[in-house]
Amino acid sequence: MEINLAAIFLVALAIIVLIILISNIKVVPQAHVYVVERLGAYNSTWTTGLHFKIPFIDKISKRVSLKEQVIDFPPQPVITKDNVTMQIDTVVYFQVSDAKLYAYGVERPISAIENLSATTLRNIIGDLELDHTLTSRDVINTKIRTILDEATDAWGIKVNRVELKNIIPPREIQESMEKQMKAERERRAQILTAEGEKRSAILIAEGEKESAILRADAEKETKIREAQGEAQAIMLVQQAYADSIKLLNESNPGDSVLALKSLEAFEKAADGKATKIIIPSNIQSFAGLATSLKELVANDAGAAE
């Protein structure tokens, strides 16, 4: 019976020791480090991988993430150089660079960063007027980041960047700014409307100008073609008249034919449109010629019978 109790005790003790040993096997995940103390004093910093902690002697005092962290601080009241009180909230992006300093450098590091950023923000804004504060966010961000980064080196923290999330001026200033913005929007809208109307008028004028030019070109082309047609017609008439005279000359006409042509010309001159008619002195010879032509026609008719 005593043997059985001793065996049970040894087995139980072995199990307890095994459990203790297994419980002291630690695995550090990626992007994390563990700060280990031995008998209350800093001993080492475990990085990613498998580690064994000596039971009852070693202690993991702090688990630290090496990832970039983001802290959104609530709005802080600040006073500008021209005595305007406003609310500004900041966002700080930081990363732990030294886990030992982060664990032992400052108590509650996040709260320390918040208080330091608020103090730094008040100092910077206190040297700026309201208008400059509203238009100099990048400058303020850079100044705050530089000061925080230098101050937090002793805490094992690196401040990557700082952003002013919101700048909230007093209510009356907000209303004034809103009115100014509204007036500016209306002014821009009026400018855009005027520019649109101007552009539309220009397009209409250009369209009318082009239309007038096209109409003038069309009328000009029409007149040119009409003039060319009339010129061609006159040339054809003159050419026909010249050809008839040429043929008449080539046929060697007699006096009777010439007299007949003279009578035709006299007939055209006396068609009632002329106000004065000059009768040639040899009109009687023309009459005699007409009689001769009549007889000639009668003789030809008799011969035909």
Residue pairs with C-beta under 8 A, 6 or more apart in sequence:
20 55
21 55
23 55
24 52
24 53
24 54
24 55
24 58
25 50
25 51
25 52
25 53
26 34
26 46
26 50
26 51
26 52
26 53
26 60
27 49
27 50
27 51
28 34
28 46
28 47
28 48
28 49
28 51
29 48
30 48
31 48
31 65
31 66
31 67
32 48
32 63
32 64
32 65
32 66
33 45
33 46
33 47
33 48
33 63
33 64
33 66
33 99
34 45
34 46
34 51
34 60
34 62
34 63
34 64
35 42
35 45
35 60
35 61
35 62
35 63
35 64
35 99
35 100
35 103
36 42
36 43
36 44
36 45
36 46
36 53
36 58
36 59
36 60
36 61
37 43
37 58
37 59
37 60
37 61
38 54
38 57
38 58
38 59
39 57
40 59
42 61
42 100
42 103
42 104
43 58
45 99
45 100
46 60
53 59
53 60
61 103
62 99
62 102
62 103
64 96
64 99
64 102
64 103
65 96
66 95
66 96
66 99
67 95
68 93
68 94
68 95
68 160
69 93
69 94
69 95
70 91
70 92
70 93
71 91
71 92
71 94
71 110
71 113
71 114
72 89
72 91
72 165
73 89
73 90
73 91
73 92
73 114
73 117
73 118
74 89
75 87
75 88
75 89
75 166
75 168
76 87
76 88
76 89
76 90
76 118
76 121
76 122
77 85
77 86
77 87
78 85
78 86
78 87
78 88
78 121
78 122
78 125
78 126
79 85
79 86
79 122
79 125
79 126
80 86
80 125
80 126
80 128
80 129
80 130
80 133
81 126
81 127
81 128
81 129
82 129
82 130
84 130
84 169
84 170
84 173
85 170
86 125
86 130
86 133
86 167
86 168
86 169
86 170
87 166
87 167
87 168
88 121
88 125
88 164
88 166
88 167
88 168
89 164
89 165
89 166
90 117
90 121
90 144
90 162
90 163
90 164
90 165
91 162
91 163
91 165
92 113
92 117
92 148
92 159
92 162
93 159
93 160
93 161
93 162
93 163
94 113
94 152
94 157
94 158
94 159
94 160
95 157
95 158
95 160
96 102
96 156
96 157
96 158
97 156
97 157
97 158
98 156
99 156
100 156
101 154
101 155
101 156
102 109
102 155
102 156
102 157
103 156
105 154
105 155
105 156
106 112
106 154
106 155
109 152
109 155
109 157
112 155
113 148
113 152
113 157
113 159
116 148
116 151
116 152
117 144
117 148
117 162
120 143
120 144
120 147
120 148
121 140
121 144
124 140
124 143
124 144
125 133
125 140
128 136
128 140
130 169
130 173
133 140
133 167
134 167
134 169
137 164
137 167
140 164
141 161
141 162
141 163
141 164
144 162
145 159
145 160
145 161
145 162
148 159
148 162
149 158
149 159
152 158
152 159
168 174
169 177
248 257
248 261
255 289
256 289
256 292
256 293
259 285
259 286
259 289
260 289
260 293
262 280
262 286
263 286
263 290
266 280
266 286
269 277
270 277
280 286
